[in-house]
Amino acid sequence: MKTQFITTPNGEELAILPRADYEALVAAAADAEEDAADTAIYDACKAALANDPNSVLPAEVSAFMLRGERLATAIRKWRGLTQQDVAAKLGMAQGSLSDIENGRHRTAVNTVRALAKIYDVPEDWLMGTIGPLEPQ
């Protein structure tokens, strides 16, 4: 980096550097800002997890989702249940549960609550993730 320093008539020192060096410094500063923002997000999430351990999905659920499963399906599979098992507990046809899991069916809030109970997970994990909800 070839830098030249000059002094203004007011006595202020200025650095003159090639444009490529200037752009590299600007990019490094932007990267540092992004890293600081990422760190702040991480710290906030870590603090939230300390206050509510149920806010974290189990690794197995996340693994199902990384393979393309929707959240409700991933939770069901994580619990080792088939659609027929769950549909029978809900008193509905297996195809209806499939429609719910895939967001093709309006779902009553009570049904989502029942699913959360069957899966033994917080309702928040499922609310808003299973198709459009019907008002009660």
C-alpha positions as CSV (number, residue, x, y, z in Angstrom):
1,M,0.0,0.0,0.0
2,K,1.6,3.3,-1.1
3,T,0.3,6.0,1.0
4,Q,1.2,9.7,0.8
5,F,0.6,12.2,3.6
6,I,0.0,15.8,3.0
7,T,-0.7,18.7,5.4
8,T,-3.5,21.2,4.6
9,P,-3.0,24.9,5.2
10,N,-5.0,24.4,8.4
11,G,-2.5,21.8,9.7
12,E,-4.7,18.8,9.1
13,E,-2.9,15.7,8.0
14,L,-4.5,13.8,5.1
15,A,-3.6,10.4,3.7
16,I,-3.7,9.8,0.0
17,L,-3.8,6.2,-1.2
18,P,-4.6,4.3,-4.4
19,R,-8.4,3.8,-5.1
20,A,-8.0,0.0,-4.9
21,D,-6.5,0.3,-1.4
22,Y,-9.3,2.7,-0.4
23,E,-12.0,0.3,-1.7
24,A,-10.3,-2.6,0.2
25,L,-10.5,-0.6,3.4
26,V,-14.1,0.3,2.9
27,A,-14.9,-3.4,2.2
28,A,-13.1,-4.5,5.4
29,A,-15.0,-1.9,7.4
30,A,-18.3,-3.2,6.0
31,D,-17.3,-6.8,6.8
32,A,-16.5,-5.7,10.4
33,E,-19.9,-4.0,10.7
34,E,-21.6,-7.2,9.4
35,D,-19.6,-9.3,11.8
36,A,-20.7,-7.1,14.7
37,A,-24.3,-7.3,13.6
38,D,-24.1,-11.1,13.4
39,T,-22.5,-11.2,16.9
40,A,-25.3,-9.1,18.3
41,I,-28.0,-11.4,16.7
42,Y,-26.2,-14.4,18.1
43,D,-26.0,-12.9,21.6
44,A,-29.7,-12.0,21.5
45,C,-30.7,-15.5,20.4
46,K,-28.4,-17.1,23.1
47,A,-30.0,-14.9,25.8
48,A,-33.5,-15.8,24.5
49,L,-32.7,-19.5,24.6
50,A,-31.5,-19.1,28.2
51,N,-34.9,-17.7,29.1
52,D,-36.9,-20.2,27.1
53,P,-35.3,-23.6,26.3
54,N,-38.5,-24.6,24.4
55,S,-37.7,-22.0,21.7
56,V,-35.2,-24.3,20.1
57,L,-36.2,-27.1,17.8
58,P,-34.4,-30.4,18.4
59,A,-31.6,-31.2,16.0
60,E,-33.5,-34.1,14.6
61,V,-36.4,-31.9,13.7
62,S,-34.0,-29.5,12.0
63,A,-32.4,-32.4,10.1
64,F,-35.8,-33.5,8.7
65,M,-36.4,-29.9,7.7
66,L,-33.1,-29.7,5.9
67,R,-34.1,-32.7,3.9
68,G,-37.2,-30.8,2.8
69,E,-39.9,-31.7,5.3
70,R,-42.3,-29.1,6.6
71,L,-42.2,-28.4,10.3
72,A,-45.3,-30.3,11.3
73,T,-44.1,-33.4,9.3
74,A,-40.7,-33.1,10.8
75,I,-42.0,-33.0,14.3
76,R,-44.3,-36.0,13.7
77,K,-41.5,-38.1,12.3
78,W,-39.2,-37.0,15.1
79,R,-41.8,-38.4,17.5
80,G,-41.8,-41.7,15.5
81,L,-45.5,-41.4,14.5
82,T,-47.1,-42.1,11.1
83,Q,-49.8,-40.0,9.6
84,Q,-52.3,-42.8,10.3
85,D,-51.3,-42.9,14.0
86,V,-51.9,-39.2,14.4
87,A,-55.0,-39.1,12.2
88,A,-56.5,-41.8,14.3
89,K,-55.8,-39.9,17.6
90,L,-57.4,-36.8,16.0
91,G,-60.4,-38.8,14.6
92,M,-59.8,-37.8,11.0
93,A,-58.7,-39.4,7.8
94,Q,-55.0,-39.8,7.1
95,G,-55.4,-37.7,3.9
96,S,-56.8,-34.8,5.9
97,L,-53.7,-34.9,8.1
98,S,-51.6,-34.9,5.0
99,D,-53.4,-31.8,3.7
100,I,-52.9,-30.1,7.1
101,E,-49.2,-30.9,7.1
102,N,-48.8,-29.6,3.6
103,G,-50.8,-26.4,4.1
104,R,-53.5,-27.5,1.7
105,H,-56.3,-27.4,4.3
106,R,-57.6,-24.8,6.6
107,T,-56.9,-25.9,10.1
108,A,-58.8,-25.2,13.3
109,V,-56.8,-23.8,16.1
110,N,-58.1,-26.6,18.3
111,T,-56.6,-29.1,15.9
112,V,-53.3,-27.4,16.1
113,R,-53.5,-27.5,19.8
114,A,-54.4,-31.2,19.7
115,L,-51.4,-31.9,17.5
116,A,-49.1,-30.1,19.9
117,K,-50.4,-32.2,22.7
118,I,-50.0,-35.4,20.7
119,Y,-46.4,-34.4,19.8
120,D,-45.7,-33.1,23.3
121,V,-44.3,-29.8,21.9
122,P,-45.2,-26.2,22.7
123,E,-48.2,-25.0,20.7
124,D,-46.0,-22.1,19.4
125,W,-44.0,-24.6,17.4
126,L,-47.0,-25.3,15.3
127,M,-49.2,-22.2,15.4
128,G,-48.8,-20.3,12.1
129,T,-46.8,-23.1,10.5
130,I,-49.7,-25.4,9.5
131,G,-51.7,-24.0,6.6
132,P,-54.2,-21.2,7.1
133,L,-55.8,-21.3,10.5
134,E,-59.6,-21.2,10.9
135,P,-60.9,-19.0,13.6
136,Q,-62.5,-20.8,16.5
